[in-house]
């Protein structure tokens, strides 16, 4: 056994003893896992409601001292992997008295071990997807999936057609309900450009230049072809690492009064954004369903064919395949019509609007009682 393996074994043992001390003998024990900070908001008010009846332990891989870590009865540091000298180690323990594991991250990380034996071999496992209208993280590694919408249900049914043991629960989307509660629009003549996650390596100059150049060109086009202030909102997983190609973008607009960078977690930008532009980030649906203001997808390349059956991924009448089409969209926005369009869309599509937490609490109660 190597020195690293000995340290991992010691960490596992100490962690198991620590978590076991936090478990209740009189209440059901629920572990809530969130390993990506950007997904911590997926739970909305769910955890604070769960702790009224159950013993709730949040599990994280970094301590941020945020609302998520304060929402349960206890917060525990337990990473899903550790990388030392180019080798990956996977901490894991088996804690029999954990009754249910709830996770909002995409299950089955690349080379990960978030599976049916992670933390507990007997706990029921519930997955809370981080996309409102389409599939993400469909897997047989869980027992239940909290499905936010009809379009997501269609996608999950297609993805899991060979795994009928995974139960799909039409329950709604806590983050959406929280966003609705917190939405108070204040006009600031601002549009937000929010591209999705970029997989760019800092040591690959070709990729850095390509991404930075493409983003800078598009941002310049927005400044020249609209009178709006432009808020650039990079994907939180990219921006938190202070990636070099974002540094290039920021430097390019350092003296532009109409340009700003939004590096904040959460959905506060909803309150001041007139409309949103993205490539294919599903933040667009959460934004438009919450604010009833339009989102436009600027994506010249066709949508990946693997996403065709995921349901609710893109709106063709808001999808610009070139700058000419995007300009036509932006020049002809009818906010009153957009409001009615997205209101009808969300009310037809999303389950339990404004009441998803209550629906999920009922699901969890039935799961723990063996009725579901």
PyMOL commands that set and color helices and strands:
alter all, ss='L'
color gray80, all
select helices_A, chain A and resi 3-22+37-43+46-50+67-71+150-159+174-182+205-225+236-239+244-252+268-272+283-291+305-307+316-318+323-331+335-349+356-368
alter helices_A, ss='H'
color red, helices_A
select strands_A, chain A and resi 29-33+55-60+74-77+82-84+87-89+100-103+124-128+144-147+167-170+190-193+229-232+259-261+275-278+295-298+319-320
alter strands_A, ss='S'
color yellow, strands_A
deselect
rebuild
show_as cartoon
